[in-house]
Amino acid sequence: MSLLRNFFRLTTRPSKRHLKVLGIETSCDDTAAAIVTSDRQILAEVVRGQQELHEPMGGIVPMLASSSHCRNLPGVITETLERARLTVQDLDAIAVTRGPGLPPCLPVGLNAAKSLAAVLKKPLIGVHHMEAHALTARLTTPNVANQPYPPFPFMTLLISGGHTLLLTANDVGDYNQLAATMDDAVGEAIDKASRYLKLDWIKGRRGGPGAALEKAALDGDPDRFGSRLPTPLSQPHKKKDLKFSFAGLKSAMGRLVEDPLIDLGNAQDVSDLAAAFQMTCINHLEQKITLALEQEVVKNKKPLTALVVSGGVATWAGLERLQAGLIDDYTITANPVWPLESLKNN
């Protein structure tokens, strides 16, 4: 670790040279890599999806995803370096998603990152998937002063296929969890609703079953079936509960499509159902965000600077952790179940 400490002392001194960090992501079904710099530039990013592999199975199969990562990752890293016009020697650190994620998938990226960092004698940063989601806005949001934006503290809603989490980001590595799902994530529920409606997956990087439901909903009337899909936790005795729940809504959708008066061969029926389900999910999220803002801003007087909604592939938190001196040993292991608030103790 003395090598890493010496590196950190060097990189925190004033310098005109911008740090370059390679981020690697294999937590679920996307094999991805990116190179970012300390002046908030994304030099290159490459994503290899696996939709054709998983669509016939009706959802993501972890072992198939892991095998695909093993095949794709070397080429993804090579292409990322080529697009950035860099060699591995030009990198200042290696960041990688350590968790949470699928147990068969996380070690693929982590082992590659550990090996690369050790051979190059560069710092290794094991990234918490949810922290990466939370901090990505600070890399990608335009700002005149070219400083990370929004400044801390800010509120973040993390929504993805596997997570629904509302938190306050106080600093790098310092988060207060405000609300989490009691059961299913919103992305999981949306994917399941898409399968109930027998929608073909949208192809491409921004595709999948959730994108298919969103597309169908564009032509739908959410009010037609909205009354048959009640907003979760909206009953008087649960309205003030700061938590999410999508399992009941998902089950209600499953029962609704079995109604003999509904024809899934009718495009308008499908669009109206998709719109109703999507709107109900949004209403649920909005209710709980409002409740959380009342708690943090009105009751706790916290000077929040923004509300960030984020999700998708993200390892770019590695740059901020590097600059904060939060580097890891080459012996770290995958952490499929990893509470975000535990970062305060690291």
N, C-alpha and C positions, 0 to 999 in steps of 0.2 A: 504493500500500500504506500510505501514511501515514494515510489515512482509517481503514483497518482497525486499525492499531496504536493510534490514538487511541481507537477504539471499545473495543478490548480493555482499555485502561487504565481507561476509564470503567466497564466492566462488571465489573471485578474489585474495584472499591471496594465497601465495605459498602453495601447498599441493601435497602430493604424490597420493591422491585419485582422480581418474578420474570421472568427472561428467557423469551421465547417463540420457539421455533425451528420452522420448517416443514421437514419432511423429505419428499423426493420419491424415489420408487423406480420404475425401469423397467428393471431389469437382466435380466428374463426375460419371463414371460408375465402377471404381475400389474402393473396400473397402480395405484399407491398413493401416498397422501399422509397425513401426520399432523402434528399440532401438539402439541408437548410443552413443559413448562416446567421451570425450574431447581429447582422444588420437587417434581419427579418426578410431575407430573400429565399424563395424556394428555387434552388438551382435546377432541380429535376425531381420527378416523381414517376413511379411506374407501379401499376396495379394489375395483377392477373386475377380475374374472377374465375369462379367455378360453377357458374349457373348450369351449364350443359350437363355437368356431372351430377348435380343434386336435384335438378327439376324432376327427372323421372322417378326419383325416390320420394318426392313429396316434401322434402325438407333437407336440411344439412345433415349429412352422415359424418360424424367426427373422424372416423378412421380413414374414410375416403378423402376427406379434407386434408388430413395429415400427410397422406401419400402424395397428394397433389402439391402441397407445400414443398415437400422434399424434391420433387421434380422441377418446380418452378423457381424456387428461391435463388439458386446460383445465377440463372439467367436474368432474373429481376434485378439483382444487385449489380451485375455487370452492365446491364442496359442503363441503370440509373447513373452509374459512374460515367458511362459514355456520353449520356445526354448532358451531364454537367461538365464534361470535358475535364475530368479529374482522374487521378489514380488513387489507389487506396492510401498511398503515402501522403496525399494531400489532406486527408481527413484528420481532424483533431480529436474526435471521439466517436464511439459507436453507441447508439441508443437502441433499445429493443423492448417490445411489449413483454413484460414478465407475467402479467396477470391483471385482472381476471380474464378467463377465457376457457376454451375447450382443452381439457387435459392432454389429448393426443397432439394438439396443434401447437401449443405454446413452446414446447421444447425444441421444435424445429428451428424457429427463429432465434430462440435464446442460445442454443448450442452454436449456431452459425455466428452469432454476434460475439459470444465469448471467445471462440476460436480466433476470429478476425482481430478482436481487440488484443488478445494475448500475443498473437504473432506480430502485430504492429506496435505493441507496447503502448497502446492508447487507452485512455479512460473508458470504462464501460458504465453505462447508465441503464439500470433496469427500470422501465417505465410502468407505472400503474395505468392501465387502460383508461380508467375514468378520469384520472388527473390529466391525461393527454387530451381527452375530450374537452375538459374544462379549460385548458390553457390554449387550445388551438386558436381560439378567437384572438388571443394576444399576438399571434403570429400573422394571421391573415387579414385582420381588420385594418384598413388604410388609416393612417394618421399623419398629419402634416409634420409633426416633430420627429417622425420616424421612431417613436417610442412605443413599447408594448401597450396595447389598448384592448380592453378597458383596464384602468388601474385597479388595484385591490382596494377595498373588498367589492366583490360583485356576486350576483346570484346566477347560478347555472342550472338549467334543466337539461339533463343528459338523457337522451332518448335514442335507443338503438334496438336491434333485434333481441338482445339479451338483457338490457338494463333500462330501468326508468328510475331516475334519481334526481332529486332536487337538493341543492346544497349551496352554501355560501363559501366562496373562495376568499380566504383572508390573506393568503400568501402562497408561494410555492411550498407544497408539502403541508399546508395548514388549511383544513376544510372542516366545516360543520355540516353534517348531514341533517337536512330538514325533513325530508320525506323520501320513502322508498316504496316499491310495490310490495304488497302483501303476498302476491302470487305471481302472475304472469307479467312480463314486460309488455309495454304497448306495442313494440315492434313484433313481438311474438304473436300477440292477439291479432294484429293487422294481417300478418302473414297467414294465420289460420283462417281468418275471414275470407281472404282471397282464395284459399283452397276450397272453402265451403261454396264459393261462387263459381268454382271451376274456371278461374281465369288463367290464361296463359301468361307465364312470366314475361316481363319486359326484359329484353336483352340489353347487354352493355353494362358499363360500370355503374350507372345509376339505376340499374334494373332490379329484377326480382319480383316476388309475389306482392310485396308492399307497393312497389311502383305500379304494378298492374291494377291494384285496387284504387290507387290515387287517380290513375287515368280513367278508370270506369266511373269514378265518382264525379268527374268533371261534367258529365252529361246527366247527372242524377238530381232528383229532388229529395233532399234530406228529410223533409217534413212528412213525406208519404208514409214511411215506416218508422219515423223517429219515436213515436209514442210507444212502440213495441220494443225499443232498445233503451231502457231507462239509464240515465247517467249514474255510474257507480258511486256509492258512498254519498248520495245526495239526500238521503232520508234525514229528517230533523235530528235524530240522535247520533248520526254519523257525519253530519255536514261539517262539523268542526274538527274532524279527525284529519290530521296532517299525514296522510298516507295515500297511496294509489292502489287500485285493484282492477284487474282486467279479466280475471277468470270468469266471473259471472256474466260479464258482457259477451265474452267469447262463447259461452254456453248458450246464452240467449240468441245469439246469431245462428248457432247451429240448429236450434229448435225452429227459428223463424224460416230458414230455407227449406224446412221439411213441410211447411204449410202447403196443402194441396192447391190453394188458390194462387200460389206463387210459381211462376214458370221461369226456371233458370235458362230456358231457351229463348226467352224474351229479353232483348237487349235493354229495354227500358226498366224492366223489373230488376235486372242485375245492377244497372247504374243507380237506381234509387236505393237499393239495399246497400251498395257500396258507399253512397253519399251519407246515408243515415248512420252507418257504422263509423265512418270517419269523423263525422260531426260529433257523435257521442263521445268518441275518444278525446277530441279537442275540447269539448265542454268540460270533461272530467279534469283534464290537465289545467285548463284555465281556472276552474274553481279552486284547485289546490295551490296554484301559483298565487292567486289573490290572497288566500289564507296565509301563505308563507310570507308574502310581502307585508301584510298587516303585522305579522309577528316580528319580523326583522326590522322594518322601517319605523312602524308606529310604536310598537311596544318596546323593542330593544334599542331603538334610536340608532341603528347601525347605518352609517353613511354609504349605502350601496351606490355604486357608480353606473351599473348597467344590469340588465337581465339578458343572459346569453343562453341561446338554445343551440345545442350541438349534438353531434352523433357521427357515426361512420368511422372510417379508418383514421387513426391519429397516433403517431409516435413523436411528434415534434416537441413534446414536453421535455424530451431529453436535453434540448438546448438550454432551456431555463433551469433545469436541475444542474446541468454542468456549470452554468454561471453562478449558481447558488452554492456550489461546492458539494452537491449531493451526488457523489459518485459511489460505485459499488465495487465489490471484490469480484475477481474472475470466477469465484466458486458459487455465485448465487444460483438458485434453482427457480423453476417455474412456480407460480403461486396462483393456481386456478381460482381459489376463493380468497379474496384479499380485501378486507374492509378499508375503504378509503381513509377513514379517520385514523387508522393505525400508522399512516405516514408521519404523523406528528411525533411518534416515538423513534423514528429512524434518523 
